[in-house]
Amino acid sequence: MKIGIVGLPFVGKTTVFNALTSASAKTGEFSLGVKEANRGVVKVPDERLYKLAPLYNPKKVTPAEVEYIDVAGLVKESKEKGSEGEFYHSLREVDELAHVVRLFKDDRVMHVSGSLDPKRDIKSLDLDLIVIDLDIIEKRLKRLEKTVASSKSEDDKRELQVLHRFKDALDNEIPLREAEVSPEEAKLVRGYGFLSQKPLLLILNTDEEQIKIKDDLEAELSEFQKRKKIQVCSVCGKLEMELGQLEDEDKKAFMDDLGIEESAVNRVIKSSYKLLDLISFFTANENEVKAWTITSGTKAIKAAGVVHSDMERGFIKAEVIGFDKLWEFGSIHKAKEKGALRLEGKEYVVQDGDVIFFRFNV
């Protein structure tokens, strides 16, 4: 899973990036003209994975991963220089956009608009994404209309219809994530990577004094949470960045003192999983215990393909037990003795926490 971190300048994007990845990227670099994105990989926290490990004593334990990409913010000057293209190409492959919205107060760091107004900032960035997508669609329509005029391709005709519908939405300042798209239409336009179509996680970057009222701050943006493909969570970026540099024991003590129940990375990743409708399943043996991320509703044969294409191609059956049930038995051998493992076919819908052994033959 790849997540692009976006937002206006001076909202703490890189600070939040550091808080999530425990990196030490220099904050404020983008304002000095640095264009290269910061990248960092985070292991998805899942205590079930580490509870499974002692049951198999594997050579290695492999959690799922999230890659965060922190890009420069778009401002008037960068737009005039044509930086939207660089912005787009950095983000077109991501699964989700994480929009860092400034709530923290700091007189030393001026807001680019001169005042704090999270609703205005959210709408402003959405408008930037809409403009970028509109430019791509208008250029494509010019070429596609010529192609359709001299071609009998049904796919080209359908694509033309979808793009015209998308253009109408964008012309009315409606982001594409709110547009109704059938699975067939989604396939036709998948390669574009439209930014306003990507699910949006609003990360409210607070100060320490706002930690205790984070629920109220999130509630104030409920109008956005009600919209399609949007989630909201809050993070005290500066504090969480500092906590990320501490050892686990010291970190927990500080979090307890500050009333922080869960780390930023846990909260943000949980919000992302919810936003993208993702679940985890596990494969386990003496060589490796590994977590895999799939979309909720994925069938066993497709989950097998996530592990290895040969498993999907030669799929026979899936031997399945839920994590909770396996944990109760205390070992896979006891679970097998009690007949707790189920044999499921290719149409079985994988559940969150399933431990699966795929039977296949190629």
C-alpha positions as CSV (number, residue, x, y, z in Angstrom):
1,M,0.0,0.0,0.0
2,K,1.3,3.5,-0.9
3,I,0.0,6.7,0.6
4,G,0.9,10.2,-0.6
5,I,1.2,12.9,2.0
6,V,-0.1,16.2,0.6
7,G,-1.2,19.6,1.9
8,L,-0.4,23.3,1.8
9,P,3.1,24.6,2.7
10,F,3.9,25.1,6.4
11,V,1.2,22.7,7.7
12,G,3.7,20.1,9.0
13,K,3.6,17.5,6.2
14,T,7.2,16.4,6.7
15,T,6.8,16.5,10.5
16,V,3.8,14.1,10.2
17,F,5.9,12.0,7.7
18,N,8.7,11.8,10.3
19,A,6.1,11.0,13.1
20,L,4.8,8.1,11.0
21,T,8.1,6.7,9.7
22,S,10.5,7.6,12.5
23,A,12.6,9.3,9.8
24,S,14.6,12.4,10.2
25,A,13.7,14.3,7.0
26,K,14.4,18.0,7.3
27,T,11.3,20.0,7.8
28,G,10.8,23.1,5.7
29,E,13.0,21.8,2.9
30,F,10.2,22.1,0.3
31,S,9.9,25.8,1.0
32,L,13.5,26.2,0.1
33,G,12.9,24.7,-3.4
34,V,13.7,21.0,-2.7
35,K,11.5,19.0,-5.1
36,E,12.4,15.4,-4.4
37,A,9.8,13.6,-2.4
38,N,10.6,12.0,1.0
39,R,9.8,8.3,1.1
40,G,9.6,5.9,4.0
41,V,8.3,2.4,4.7
42,V,6.4,1.5,7.9
43,K,5.6,-1.9,9.2
44,V,1.9,-2.3,9.9
45,P,1.4,-2.9,13.7
46,D,-0.6,-6.1,14.2
47,E,-0.2,-7.9,17.6
48,R,-1.8,-11.0,16.0
49,L,1.2,-11.5,13.8
50,Y,3.6,-11.6,16.8
51,K,1.2,-13.9,18.8
52,L,1.3,-16.3,15.9
53,A,5.0,-16.4,15.7
54,P,5.6,-18.5,18.9
55,L,3.1,-21.1,17.6
56,Y,5.3,-21.8,14.6
57,N,8.8,-20.7,15.7
58,P,9.6,-19.4,12.1
59,K,12.9,-18.3,10.8
60,K,11.4,-14.9,10.1
61,V,8.2,-12.8,10.9
62,T,7.1,-10.4,8.1
63,P,4.5,-7.7,8.8
64,A,2.6,-5.9,6.0
65,E,4.1,-2.6,5.0
66,V,2.9,0.9,4.1
67,E,5.0,3.3,2.0
68,Y,4.5,7.0,2.7
69,I,5.5,9.6,0.0
70,D,5.8,13.2,1.3
71,V,5.6,15.7,-1.6
72,A,6.0,19.5,-1.8
73,G,2.8,21.6,-1.4
74,L,1.3,23.5,-4.3
75,V,1.3,27.3,-4.0
76,K,0.6,30.0,-6.6
77,E,4.3,30.3,-7.6
78,S,4.8,26.6,-8.1
79,K,1.6,26.3,-10.2
80,E,2.8,29.2,-12.4
81,K,6.1,27.2,-13.0
82,G,4.2,24.1,-14.0
83,S,4.9,22.0,-10.9
84,E,1.5,20.4,-11.1
85,G,3.0,17.8,-13.4
86,E,5.7,16.8,-10.9
87,F,3.1,16.7,-8.2
88,Y,0.9,14.5,-10.3
89,H,3.6,12.0,-11.3
90,S,4.7,11.6,-7.7
91,L,1.2,10.6,-6.6
92,R,-0.6,8.9,-9.5
93,E,0.5,5.4,-8.3
94,V,-0.6,5.9,-4.6
95,D,-3.6,4.1,-3.2
96,E,-4.7,7.0,-1.0
97,L,-3.9,10.7,-0.3
98,A,-3.3,11.8,3.3
99,H,-4.1,15.5,3.4
100,V,-2.3,17.1,6.4
101,V,-4.5,20.0,7.6
102,R,-3.0,22.6,10.0
103,L,-4.8,23.1,13.3
104,F,-1.7,23.9,15.4
105,K,-1.0,27.5,16.4
106,D,2.5,28.8,16.0
107,D,3.2,32.6,15.5
108,R,6.7,31.7,14.2
109,V,5.2,29.8,11.3
110,M,2.8,31.9,9.3
111,H,-0.1,30.1,7.4
112,V,0.2,30.7,3.7
113,S,-3.4,32.2,3.7
114,G,-2.7,34.3,6.8
115,S,-5.1,32.5,9.1
116,L,-6.2,29.0,10.4
117,D,-9.3,27.7,8.6
118,P,-9.2,23.9,8.1
119,K,-12.4,23.8,6.0
120,R,-11.0,26.4,3.6
121,D,-7.7,24.5,3.3
122,I,-9.4,21.2,2.6
123,K,-11.5,22.7,-0.1
124,S,-8.5,24.6,-1.5
125,L,-6.4,21.4,-1.9
126,D,-9.4,19.6,-3.4
127,L,-9.7,22.3,-6.0
128,D,-6.0,21.9,-6.8
129,L,-6.5,18.2,-7.4
130,I,-9.6,18.9,-9.5
131,V,-7.6,21.4,-11.7
132,I,-4.9,18.8,-12.3
133,D,-7.4,16.1,-13.2
134,L,-9.3,18.4,-15.5
135,D,-6.1,19.3,-17.4
136,I,-5.4,15.6,-18.0
137,I,-8.9,14.9,-19.1
138,E,-9.1,17.8,-21.5
139,K,-5.9,16.8,-23.2
140,R,-7.0,13.2,-23.5
141,L,-10.4,14.1,-24.8
142,K,-8.9,16.0,-27.7
143,R,-6.9,12.9,-28.8
144,L,-9.7,10.5,-28.0
145,E,-12.4,12.3,-30.0
146,K,-10.2,12.1,-33.1
147,T,-9.6,8.4,-32.5
148,V,-13.3,7.6,-32.0
149,A,-14.2,9.4,-35.2
150,S,-12.1,7.0,-37.2
151,S,-12.3,3.9,-35.0
152,K,-14.9,1.3,-34.2
153,S,-13.4,0.5,-30.8
154,E,-16.2,0.1,-28.2
155,D,-13.7,0.6,-25.4
156,D,-12.6,4.0,-26.8
157,K,-16.3,5.0,-27.1
158,R,-17.0,4.0,-23.5
159,E,-13.9,5.7,-22.3
160,L,-15.0,8.9,-24.1
161,Q,-18.3,8.8,-22.4
162,V,-16.8,8.3,-19.0
163,L,-14.3,11.1,-19.4
164,H,-17.0,13.5,-20.6
165,R,-19.0,12.6,-17.4
166,F,-15.9,13.1,-15.3
167,K,-15.2,16.5,-17.0
168,D,-18.8,17.6,-16.2
169,A,-18.2,16.7,-12.5
170,L,-14.9,18.5,-12.3
171,D,-16.3,21.6,-14.1
172,N,-18.7,21.8,-11.2
173,E,-15.9,21.4,-8.7
174,I,-16.9,17.9,-7.7
175,P,-14.0,15.6,-6.9
176,L,-14.0,12.3,-8.8
177,R,-14.1,10.3,-5.6
178,E,-17.7,11.4,-5.4
179,A,-18.5,10.3,-8.9
180,E,-20.5,7.0,-9.5
181,V,-18.3,4.6,-11.4
182,S,-19.1,1.0,-12.4
183,P,-16.4,-1.7,-12.1
184,E,-16.1,-1.8,-15.9
185,E,-15.7,2.0,-16.1
186,A,-13.1,1.9,-13.3
187,K,-11.0,-0.5,-15.4
188,L,-11.1,1.9,-18.4
189,V,-9.7,4.9,-16.5
190,R,-7.5,3.1,-13.9
191,G,-4.3,4.0,-15.7
192,Y,-4.9,7.8,-15.3
193,G,-4.5,7.7,-11.5
194,F,-6.8,10.7,-11.2
195,L,-5.9,12.5,-7.9
196,S,-9.3,13.7,-7.0
197,Q,-10.6,10.2,-7.3
198,K,-8.3,8.8,-4.7
199,P,-9.6,8.1,-1.2
200,L,-8.7,11.0,1.1
201,L,-7.5,10.7,4.7
202,L,-7.7,14.1,6.5
203,I,-4.9,14.2,9.1
204,L,-5.5,17.1,11.5
205,N,-2.1,18.3,12.7
206,T,-2.7,19.6,16.2
207,D,-0.6,21.1,19.0
208,E,-0.2,19.6,22.5
209,E,-3.0,21.7,24.0
210,Q,-5.4,20.3,21.4
211,I,-4.7,16.6,22.2
212,K,-7.4,16.4,24.8
213,I,-10.1,17.9,22.5
214,K,-9.1,15.9,19.4
215,D,-12.6,14.2,19.3
216,D,-14.2,17.7,19.2
217,L,-11.9,18.9,16.5
218,E,-12.6,15.8,14.4
219,A,-16.4,16.3,15.0
220,E,-16.1,19.8,13.6
221,L,-15.2,18.3,10.2
222,S,-18.1,15.8,10.3
223,E,-19.4,17.3,7.0
224,F,-16.3,15.9,5.3
225,Q,-16.5,12.5,7.0
226,K,-20.1,12.1,5.6
227,R,-18.7,12.3,2.1
228,K,-17.7,9.3,0.0
229,K,-14.2,7.9,0.5
230,I,-13.1,10.3,3.3
231,Q,-11.8,9.6,6.8
232,V,-10.6,12.0,9.5
233,C,-8.0,11.4,12.2
234,S,-5.8,13.8,14.3
235,V,-2.1,13.7,15.1
236,C,0.1,16.0,17.1
237,G,2.9,15.8,14.5
238,K,5.6,17.7,16.4
239,L,5.1,15.7,19.6
240,E,4.7,12.4,17.8
241,M,7.9,13.0,15.8
242,E,9.8,13.5,19.0
243,L,8.2,10.4,20.6
244,G,9.2,8.4,17.5
245,Q,12.9,8.9,18.4
246,L,12.5,7.3,21.8
247,E,12.9,3.7,22.9
248,D,9.6,1.8,23.3
249,E,9.6,1.9,27.1
250,D,10.3,5.6,27.3
251,K,7.8,6.3,24.6
252,K,5.0,4.5,26.4
253,A,5.7,6.4,29.6
254,F,5.5,9.7,27.9
255,M,2.4,8.7,26.0
256,D,0.7,7.7,29.3
257,D,1.7,11.1,30.9
258,L,0.2,13.0,27.9
259,G,-3.0,10.9,27.7
260,I,-2.1,9.5,24.3
261,E,-3.7,6.0,24.1
262,E,-2.3,5.0,20.7
263,S,0.6,6.1,18.6
264,A,0.2,8.2,15.5
265,V,1.2,5.4,13.2
266,N,-1.4,3.0,14.7
267,R,-4.2,5.5,14.4
268,V,-3.3,6.6,10.9
269,I,-2.9,3.1,9.6
270,K,-6.2,2.0,11.1
271,S,-7.9,4.9,9.5
272,S,-6.3,4.0,6.2
273,Y,-7.4,0.4,6.4
274,K,-10.9,1.5,7.2
275,L,-10.9,4.1,4.4
276,L,-9.7,1.6,1.8
277,D,-11.8,-1.3,3.2
278,L,-8.7,-3.5,3.8
279,I,-8.3,-6.6,6.0
280,S,-5.4,-8.8,6.9
281,F,-4.9,-12.5,6.6
282,F,-1.8,-14.6,7.6
283,T,0.3,-17.4,6.1
284,A,2.3,-19.4,8.7
285,N,4.9,-22.2,8.7
286,E,8.3,-23.0,10.1
287,N,10.0,-20.7,7.6
288,E,7.9,-17.6,7.8
289,V,4.8,-16.1,9.5
290,K,3.6,-13.3,7.3
291,A,0.7,-10.8,7.2
292,W,-1.0,-9.9,3.9
293,T,-3.3,-7.0,3.1
294,I,-6.3,-7.5,0.8
295,T,-9.6,-5.7,0.1
296,S,-12.6,-6.9,2.2
297,G,-14.6,-9.3,0.1
298,T,-11.7,-10.9,-1.6
299,K,-12.2,-14.6,-2.5
300,A,-9.7,-17.3,-1.6
301,I,-8.4,-17.8,-5.1
302,K,-7.5,-14.1,-5.4
303,A,-6.0,-14.1,-1.9
304,A,-3.8,-17.0,-3.1
305,G,-2.7,-14.9,-6.0
306,V,-1.6,-12.1,-3.6
307,V,0.8,-14.6,-2.0
308,H,2.0,-16.1,-5.4
309,S,0.6,-16.2,-8.9
310,D,1.3,-20.0,-9.0
311,M,-1.0,-20.5,-6.0
312,E,-3.9,-18.8,-7.9
313,R,-3.2,-20.6,-11.1
314,G,-3.1,-24.1,-9.5
315,F,-5.5,-23.4,-6.6
316,I,-7.1,-26.5,-5.1
317,K,-8.3,-25.7,-1.6
318,A,-7.6,-23.3,1.2
319,E,-7.1,-24.7,4.7
320,V,-8.4,-22.0,7.0
321,I,-8.7,-21.2,10.7
322,G,-9.4,-17.9,12.3
323,F,-6.7,-16.3,14.4
324,D,-8.8,-16.2,17.6
325,K,-9.6,-19.9,17.4
326,L,-6.0,-20.9,16.7
327,W,-4.9,-18.8,19.6
328,E,-7.4,-20.6,21.9
329,F,-5.9,-24.0,20.9
330,G,-2.4,-22.8,21.5
331,S,-0.9,-24.7,18.6
332,I,-1.8,-25.7,15.0
333,H,-1.4,-29.4,15.9
334,K,-4.1,-29.2,18.6
335,A,-6.3,-27.3,16.2
336,K,-5.9,-30.0,13.6
337,E,-6.5,-32.8,16.2
338,K,-9.8,-31.1,17.1
339,G,-10.8,-30.7,13.5
340,A,-10.9,-27.0,13.8
341,L,-9.4,-26.3,10.4
342,R,-11.8,-25.9,7.5
343,L,-11.3,-26.7,3.8
344,E,-12.6,-23.9,1.7
345,G,-13.0,-23.6,-2.1
346,K,-12.1,-20.8,-4.4
347,E,-15.3,-18.9,-3.8
348,Y,-14.7,-18.6,0.0
349,V,-14.6,-14.9,1.1
350,V,-11.5,-14.4,3.2
351,Q,-12.2,-12.9,6.7
352,D,-10.0,-10.6,8.7
353,G,-7.5,-12.6,10.8
354,D,-7.8,-15.8,8.8
355,V,-4.7,-18.0,8.9
356,I,-4.6,-19.8,5.6
357,F,-2.6,-22.7,4.1
358,F,-3.2,-22.8,0.3
359,R,-3.2,-26.1,-1.4
360,F,-2.2,-25.8,-5.1
361,N,-0.7,-27.8,-7.9
362,V,1.1,-26.4,-11.0
